[in-house]
Amino acid sequence: MAKHCQVWTCRYDVKEEMDKKKLASEITILSAERKDSALFTCLVTNAYGRADMNIRLIVQEAPEPPREVRVTEVKSRTAKITWPPPYTGNSPILRYQLECRLQPATGDGLTHNATIPGDDTHYQLRGLGPAKAYVCRVRAENQLGLGDFSDPISFTTTEEVPGGPPLDVRAEAVDSTTIRVTWRPPARELWNGAIKGYYVGYKVVDSTDSYLYKTLEVGRGGGSAQETVALSLLRRYTRYSVLVQAYNAMGAGPRSDEVVVRTLEDVPSEPPQQVQCAPLTSQSLQVTWAAPPPASIHGVMQGYRVSFRLEGEEEAGRNTTDHELKLSGLLKYANYSLTVAAFNHKGLGQASPPVHCRTLEDVPGPPADLKAVSLSPDTILVRWRPPQDSNGLLTKYSLYWRKAAGPAASKVLWLNTMNSTVIRVQPAHLQHKLPDLADSSRHEFWVTASTSRGEGRPTRVVSHTVTPRVPARVLDFGGPVTAVPGDKVTLGCQIAGIPTPERKWKFRYPIDGAIDKMREEVLNSTENG
């Protein structure tokens, strides 16, 4: 037996055995390897000839891992994996095994485990999730078993619009023109990509208008656990329908269910219409109006406020739920300014432009004062002041005059006007002169004022006796005079008497502002006036 060993054949063991009839030779491979797959030839020769024999050695093993595994087509829910055939291990590849996992892994992580026939070198993955990261690997199998897995290959599916609506959408009124909307993001598995923001739609309930949208952009990761947006400049006391959509790079997802909310009440923004007034009596007015436009009420109408006042006086008001109101207890023949405003729970709205209305005339009150003064031994001047309450346009004064029958005059004139003379005096005149009276005669006077409604109550009765002597008297009535700083003020004093009386002006004023301390000053004195 001889052994032949070279560097590359150290694993081979060659043995030969000889007997009387033949020679036997064999090669033993101590540990077969892939490279031992070869054609072995046994060659024999002698002087008379030669012969050979070929033996093909096939070393079989499990297949190698596929190389250059690639993802050739990626969509939102599918991907195509391809690879070239690997070394078969000298045994036909029966099948391939493909495994894919989500990244990061959830649970056992395996999402796809596919078996592919050995004559295919590609596979269409289906049922993937949008915008998800996957890692896949492939291995081959022959009759000797499964080979090792290929190096893993990673890919991310493309995005889709969100697959679900925002959750727990709520809306509440903040004030009469603002609504606050809150919601939670869609279920995480339905994002189908990174949520970039939200569209918040709103419109008036039951209107044919399209939704108006306000956009809320959020940061990476889909924003916070709860989002909020305020819708402002809305109509007051109006029902709105609100919905929310999430969007990503591919577009908007489904809408949430609508929620309905009403903005809060506000005071009416427009006044009642067609405000009119008309006098009923000397102390009452009738006011009528139409309702404001319904869209301007901004709440539940509670009623109307009718406000009225005289110039320079404080305003008064009365409420009603009707569209008309009778104002009574007013001043006679007085010009009133009136406005009407609607009100709801929120308060009083805009008042209408003022209208002006005057109560009807009535008989006047008595002239404010009366006096009789001698101008000469046979002449009496009767003077009076206008009524404090004229109650209309004065048409005349009636001066009643009679010669007194006894020492005392009647105080009840409306029961005792017999034997009296009535003198009609124009309303612009406030005096009348009676000349040529008998010496030592006693006369009684009273005055009434009249309007178109009739004659008013009389003054008190004043009496005066004609005498040869004419004492000094002041014809004016005096009384308060008002002025403001800077006014030019003239104070008059008409006098009568024979001989002509002296005239003297004096005045009293407080000392150091104290009313109980008065100082009297004489301004001037003249004899001839």
Disulfide bonds with the S-S distance in Angstrom:
Cys100-Cys136 2.06
